[in-house]
Amino acid sequence: DIKSKGFWAGEVWNKRKNGEIYPESLNITSVTKEGNMPSYYVGTFNDITRSKAADAEIQNLAFYDSLTQLPNRRYLLDQLDRALATSKRSGHRGALLFLDLDDFKRVNDCNGHSAGDELLKSIAQRFKHAFDLNDTVSRFGGDEFIFSFSNLDSRETAKQKVEKLSAVFKESFIIDGKILTTDASIGVSMFPSDSSDPETLIINADIVLYRTKAANKGAVQFWC
């Protein structure tokens, strides 16, 4: 670009005298002499470390839950759109699991909201360790979590995911020196058989979730 246009502008990584790597915005201009031959080059740069950090923070706030650092509703819907498109092309099935903690209000009432927040963070950490990077684990809001699993061979594979999820609650949680136990009810909708629309999948799973909570807390129910 410098040779053909006489200038270049972009972002590069540079190194400070102390060895620290940092991002900078760089402009290089060719200064020519008679005959349009380059005489020398002038480079100007700006350190954009803070700008990049701010962009990363905005991205994090937009797509991740601030308490648990799990993906949020917006991220989930975006990933679910991708999963549905992939499922349509490949013919593989997928599952959406809607999970709601049982009696979470009791935890807040008896131990305080700070303990409730710590419990949510501990649960989120167990979720992260229980599933791989190809699975989407998100906090939908409050004490509700949604999971999206792709490339499932069958309904039985979805049940295995549910069992893995239920196992998260078999061991107690230590919060502020106290032993807390909790369980969760789960509603499941399969795609594309139940629906190929993200919002409909969530609604279906939500409906069977609350049917489950009304009938038997700590249980699992499929849409159909």
TORTITI-533601 format. One line per field, with one value per residue: x, y, z of N, C-alpha, C in turn; chain. Coordinates in steps of 0.2 Angstrom, whole numbers, plus 5000, padded with zeros to 4 digits. Example, Ala and Ser with C-alpha at 12.3 -4.5 7.8 and 13.67 -1.06 7.14 Angstrom:
% TORTITI-533601
n.u [5066_5064]
n.v [4972_4989]
n.w [5039_5035]
ca.u [5062_5068]
ca.v [4978_4995]
ca.w [5039_5036]
c.u [5066_5064]
c.v [4984_5000]
c.w [5039_5039]
pator [A_A]
***
This chain:
% TORTITI-533601
n.u [5004_5010_5019_5011_5001_5005_5003_4999_4987_4982_4980_4991_5002_5013_5029_5033_5047_5049_5046_5033_5019_5008_4993_4992_4987_4992_4999_5007_5016_5022_5035_5040_5053_5060_5055_5046_5051_5052_5058_5058_5050_5035_5029_5015_5008_4995_4993_4981_4977_4968_4956_4954_4952_4941_4932_4932_4926_4913_4908_4908_4899_4888_4885_4887_4883_4884_4886_4888_4896_4892_4886_4873_4855_4855_4867_4864_4852_4858_4868_4859_4852_4862_4864_4852_4852_4863_4859_4848_4855_4864_4856_4856_4850_4845_4845_4836_4837_4828_4831_4827_4830_4825_4816_4824_4821_4820_4833_4838_4830_4833_4847_4852_4854_4867_4872_4864_4868_4882_4879_4873_4884_4893_4886_4886_4899_4901_4893_4900_4911_4905_4901_4906_4915_4908_4895_4881_4880_4870_4865_4849_4841_4838_4836_4836_4842_4848_4851_4860_4861_4870_4871_4866_4863_4851_4836_4839_4852_4850_4844_4855_4863_4854_4855_4868_4868_4859_4867_4875_4869_4870_4880_4883_4884_4896_4894_4899_4904_4893_4883_4874_4860_4853_4841_4835_4822_4818_4815_4813_4815_4816_4825_4826_4813_4803_4802_4808_4811_4819_4813_4801_4805_4811_4800_4792_4800_4800_4786_4784_4793_4788_4776_4782_4788_4776_4771_4781_4794_4812_4812_4812_4805_4800_4795_4788]
n.v [4994_5006_5008_5008_5017_5027_5028_5021_5014_5007_4995_4989_4977_4982_4984_4989_4998_4991_4978_4975_4970_4980_4987_4997_5012_5015_5026_5027_5037_5040_5051_5060_5064_5073_5067_5058_5049_5039_5048_5048_5041_5044_5040_5040_5037_5030_5025_5013_5005_5007_5010_4998_4990_4995_4992_4978_4977_4982_4973_4962_4965_4966_4953_4944_4938_4948_4944_4929_4927_4919_4916_4927_4930_4936_4932_4918_4917_4921_4910_4900_4902_4899_4885_4880_4882_4874_4862_4860_4858_4847_4837_4832_4831_4842_4849_4860_4865_4870_4877_4879_4884_4876_4882_4894_4906_4904_4902_4915_4922_4916_4917_4928_4940_4941_4929_4921_4926_4922_4908_4906_4909_4899_4888_4891_4889_4876_4871_4876_4867_4855_4854_4854_4865_4866_4866_4877_4886_4896_4910_4914_4923_4929_4915_4906_4896_4892_4879_4874_4861_4854_4843_4830_4813_4806_4806_4800_4803_4816_4814_4810_4821_4828_4820_4822_4836_4836_4830_4840_4845_4836_4836_4846_4864_4875_4890_4905_4898_4891_4876_4873_4867_4863_4860_4857_4860_4854_4858_4852_4854_4848_4850_4849_4844_4848_4862_4875_4887_4899_4906_4900_4887_4890_4894_4883_4874_4881_4880_4866_4865_4872_4865_4853_4858_4861_4848_4839_4844_4846_4837_4831_4835_4832_4841_4834]
n.w [5000_5004_4994_4982_4985_4993_5006_5022_5034_5049_5062_5074_5083_5095_5104_5120_5129_5140_5137_5136_5127_5116_5109_5095_5085_5069_5057_5041_5031_5015_5010_4996_4984_4970_4955_4960_4969_4984_4998_5012_5026_5036_5051_5062_5078_5089_5106_5109_5119_5130_5123_5117_5128_5133_5123_5124_5136_5134_5125_5133_5142_5134_5130_5141_5157_5171_5184_5185_5174_5164_5147_5141_5138_5125_5119_5119_5111_5099_5097_5097_5085_5076_5079_5075_5062_5058_5062_5053_5041_5043_5048_5061_5078_5091_5108_5119_5135_5149_5164_5181_5197_5212_5226_5228_5232_5246_5250_5248_5257_5270_5271_5265_5252_5246_5249_5241_5229_5228_5228_5216_5208_5211_5207_5193_5190_5192_5181_5170_5171_5169_5156_5139_5127_5116_5119_5124_5138_5148_5158_5160_5168_5184_5194_5183_5170_5154_5143_5128_5117_5104_5089_5093_5094_5097_5106_5118_5120_5123_5135_5143_5144_5152_5164_5167_5170_5181_5190_5195_5206_5216_5225_5240_5243_5248_5256_5262_5273_5276_5274_5260_5251_5236_5222_5206_5193_5177_5160_5144_5127_5110_5095_5078_5079_5089_5087_5075_5079_5089_5100_5101_5105_5117_5124_5124_5132_5144_5147_5150_5160_5171_5173_5177_5189_5197_5198_5203_5210_5206_5195_5178_5162_5146_5131_5121]
ca.u [5000_5014_5022_5006_4996_5009_5002_4995_4984_4979_4981_4997_5005_5020_5032_5036_5054_5049_5044_5026_5015_5002_4990_4992_4984_4998_4998_5013_5015_5028_5037_5044_5057_5059_5054_5041_5054_5052_5064_5058_5043_5033_5024_5012_5004_4992_4992_4974_4976_4962_4951_4953_4949_4934_4928_4931_4921_4906_4907_4907_4892_4882_4884_4888_4880_4889_4887_4891_4900_4890_4883_4866_4850_4857_4871_4860_4848_4863_4870_4853_4851_4867_4863_4846_4854_4868_4855_4845_4860_4867_4851_4857_4846_4848_4840_4836_4835_4827_4832_4825_4832_4820_4816_4829_4819_4821_4840_4839_4827_4836_4854_4853_4855_4874_4873_4861_4873_4887_4877_4873_4891_4896_4882_4888_4906_4900_4890_4906_4916_4902_4900_4912_4915_4903_4888_4880_4877_4868_4860_4843_4839_4837_4838_4835_4847_4846_4857_4858_4866_4869_4874_4864_4861_4844_4833_4843_4858_4848_4843_4862_4865_4850_4858_4874_4866_4856_4872_4878_4866_4870_4884_4881_4888_4899_4894_4901_4905_4887_4882_4868_4858_4847_4839_4832_4818_4821_4810_4817_4812_4820_4825_4820_4806_4798_4802_4814_4811_4822_4809_4796_4809_4812_4793_4790_4804_4797_4780_4785_4797_4783_4772_4786_4788_4770_4769_4786_4801_4818_4811_4813_4800_4801_4789_4784]
ca.v [5000_5012_5009_5010_5023_5032_5028_5015_5015_5001_4993_4984_4976_4985_4982_4995_4997_4986_4972_4974_4971_4984_4988_5004_5014_5017_5029_5028_5041_5041_5058_5059_5069_5074_5060_5054_5043_5040_5051_5045_5039_5047_5036_5042_5031_5031_5019_5012_5000_5009_5009_4991_4987_4998_4988_4972_4978_4983_4966_4957_4968_4965_4946_4940_4940_4951_4940_4923_4927_4915_4920_4929_4929_4939_4927_4912_4917_4921_4904_4895_4903_4895_4878_4877_4882_4868_4856_4859_4856_4841_4832_4830_4834_4846_4850_4866_4863_4876_4875_4884_4882_4875_4886_4898_4912_4902_4903_4922_4924_4913_4918_4935_4940_4940_4922_4919_4928_4917_4901_4906_4909_4892_4884_4893_4886_4869_4871_4877_4862_4849_4853_4856_4872_4866_4867_4884_4887_4903_4912_4918_4928_4927_4908_4902_4894_4888_4875_4872_4856_4852_4837_4824_4807_4804_4808_4797_4807_4822_4812_4809_4828_4830_4817_4826_4842_4835_4828_4846_4847_4830_4838_4852_4870_4879_4897_4909_4894_4887_4871_4874_4862_4865_4856_4861_4857_4855_4857_4851_4854_4846_4853_4853_4841_4852_4869_4877_4894_4899_4909_4894_4882_4892_4894_4876_4871_4885_4877_4860_4866_4874_4859_4849_4861_4860_4841_4836_4848_4842_4832_4833_4834_4834_4844_4829]
ca.w [5000_5004_4987_4977_4987_4996_5014_5025_5040_5052_5069_5074_5090_5096_5111_5124_5131_5146_5134_5136_5120_5117_5102_5093_5078_5065_5050_5038_5024_5011_5008_4990_4981_4963_4951_4964_4972_4991_5001_5019_5028_5042_5055_5068_5081_5095_5110_5109_5125_5134_5119_5116_5134_5134_5118_5127_5142_5131_5122_5138_5145_5129_5129_5146_5163_5175_5190_5184_5168_5159_5142_5143_5134_5119_5117_5119_5105_5093_5096_5095_5078_5072_5080_5071_5055_5057_5062_5047_5036_5045_5050_5068_5082_5097_5113_5123_5142_5153_5171_5186_5204_5217_5232_5228_5237_5253_5251_5249_5264_5276_5271_5263_5244_5245_5249_5235_5223_5229_5226_5209_5205_5212_5202_5186_5189_5191_5175_5166_5171_5167_5149_5134_5124_5110_5123_5127_5145_5149_5163_5157_5172_5191_5195_5178_5166_5148_5139_5121_5115_5097_5086_5097_5090_5098_5112_5123_5121_5127_5142_5146_5145_5158_5169_5169_5173_5187_5195_5198_5212_5221_5231_5243_5241_5254_5255_5268_5279_5278_5269_5257_5246_5231_5217_5200_5189_5170_5155_5138_5120_5105_5089_5075_5079_5092_5083_5073_5080_5095_5105_5102_5109_5124_5127_5125_5137_5150_5149_5153_5166_5176_5174_5181_5196_5200_5200_5206_5210_5205_5190_5171_5158_5139_5128_5118]
c.u [5004_5017_5017_5002_5000_5008_4999_4993_4981_4981_4987_4998_5012_5023_5035_5044_5055_5047_5037_5023_5009_4999_4991_4989_4990_4996_5005_5012_5022_5029_5042_5048_5056_5059_5049_5044_5054_5058_5064_5051_5041_5028_5022_5008_5001_4991_4984_4973_4969_4956_4949_4950_4942_4929_4927_4926_4914_4904_4905_4900_4886_4880_4885_4885_4885_4891_4890_4896_4898_4887_4876_4861_4852_4861_4868_4856_4852_4865_4865_4852_4856_4866_4858_4848_4859_4864_4851_4849_4862_4862_4851_4852_4849_4843_4841_4833_4834_4827_4830_4826_4826_4821_4822_4828_4820_4829_4841_4836_4830_4844_4856_4855_4862_4875_4870_4865_4879_4885_4876_4879_4894_4892_4885_4895_4905_4897_4896_4910_4912_4901_4906_4910_4910_4896_4887_4877_4876_4864_4855_4840_4837_4840_4837_4841_4845_4852_4855_4864_4864_4872_4872_4861_4854_4842_4836_4849_4856_4847_4850_4864_4861_4853_4864_4873_4863_4861_4876_4876_4867_4875_4882_4886_4890_4899_4894_4901_4899_4886_4875_4867_4853_4846_4836_4827_4820_4815_4814_4812_4817_4820_4829_4813_4801_4797_4808_4815_4814_4817_4803_4799_4809_4805_4791_4793_4801_4791_4780_4789_4792_4778_4776_4786_4782_4768_4774_4793_4807_4817_4812_4807_4801_4794_4785_4788]
c.v [5006_5013_5011_5016_5028_5032_5022_5017_5009_5001_4988_4983_4979_4983_4989_4993_4992_4979_4971_4975_4975_4985_4996_5006_5017_5020_5030_5032_5041_5048_5057_5065_5070_5067_5056_5048_5044_5043_5048_5044_5042_5043_5040_5037_5034_5025_5018_5006_5001_5008_5002_4988_4989_4994_4981_4972_4978_4977_4962_4959_4966_4957_4941_4943_4942_4947_4934_4922_4922_4919_4922_4928_4930_4934_4920_4912_4917_4914_4899_4896_4899_4888_4876_4877_4876_4862_4854_4856_4849_4835_4830_4834_4838_4847_4857_4864_4870_4874_4880_4881_4881_4879_4890_4904_4910_4903_4911_4924_4922_4915_4925_4934_4939_4933_4919_4920_4923_4910_4901_4906_4902_4887_4885_4889_4879_4867_4871_4871_4855_4848_4856_4863_4872_4867_4874_4884_4894_4904_4917_4923_4925_4920_4904_4902_4891_4885_4874_4867_4854_4845_4831_4819_4805_4808_4806_4800_4814_4820_4812_4816_4830_4827_4820_4832_4841_4833_4834_4847_4842_4832_4845_4858_4873_4886_4901_4904_4890_4882_4872_4869_4865_4860_4860_4857_4859_4854_4856_4851_4852_4850_4849_4850_4845_4859_4870_4885_4895_4901_4903_4889_4884_4892_4887_4873_4875_4882_4871_4860_4868_4869_4854_4852_4860_4853_4838_4840_4843_4836_4835_4831_4836_4837_4839_4823]
c.w [5000_4997_4982_4978_4990_5004_5016_5032_5043_5060_5069_5082_5090_5103_5114_5126_5136_5143_5134_5129_5121_5110_5101_5086_5075_5059_5048_5032_5021_5009_5002_4988_4974_4960_4955_4967_4980_4994_5008_5020_5035_5045_5061_5071_5087_5099_5111_5114_5128_5130_5118_5122_5135_5129_5121_5132_5139_5128_5127_5142_5141_5129_5135_5153_5168_5181_5189_5178_5163_5153_5144_5138_5126_5115_5115_5112_5099_5092_5094_5088_5074_5073_5076_5064_5053_5057_5056_5041_5037_5046_5057_5072_5088_5102_5117_5130_5146_5160_5176_5193_5208_5223_5233_5232_5244_5255_5252_5256_5270_5276_5268_5255_5242_5244_5243_5229_5223_5227_5219_5205_5206_5207_5195_5185_5188_5184_5169_5165_5169_5160_5145_5131_5118_5113_5125_5133_5147_5155_5160_5161_5179_5192_5189_5173_5160_5145_5132_5119_5108_5095_5091_5092_5091_5104_5118_5125_5125_5134_5146_5148_5152_5164_5172_5172_5180_5193_5198_5205_5218_5227_5234_5241_5248_5253_5261_5274_5280_5272_5266_5251_5242_5226_5211_5196_5182_5165_5148_5132_5115_5099_5084_5076_5083_5089_5080_5074_5087_5101_5106_5106_5116_5128_5129_5131_5144_5152_5153_5160_5172_5178_5179_5189_5200_5202_5204_5206_5209_5200_5183_5167_5151_5136_5125_5117]
pator [A_A_A_A_A_A_A_A_A_A_A_A_A_A_A_A_A_A_A_A_A_A_A_A_A_A_A_A_A_A_A_A_A_A_A_A_A_A_A_A_A_A_A_A_A_A_A_A_A_A_A_A_A_A_A_A_A_A_A_A_A_A_A_A_A_A_A_A_A_A_A_A_A_A_A_A_A_A_A_A_A_A_A_A_A_A_A_A_A_A_A_A_A_A_A_A_A_A_A_A_A_A_A_A_A_A_A_A_A_A_A_A_A_A_A_A_A_A_A_A_A_A_A_A_A_A_A_A_A_A_A_A_A_A_A_A_A_A_A_A_A_A_A_A_A_A_A_A_A_A_A_A_A_A_A_A_A_A_A_A_A_A_A_A_A_A_A_A_A_A_A_A_A_A_A_A_A_A_A_A_A_A_A_A_A_A_A_A_A_A_A_A_A_A_A_A_A_A_A_A_A_A_A_A_A_A_A_A_A_A_A_A_A_A_A_A_A_A_A_A_A_A_A_A]
***
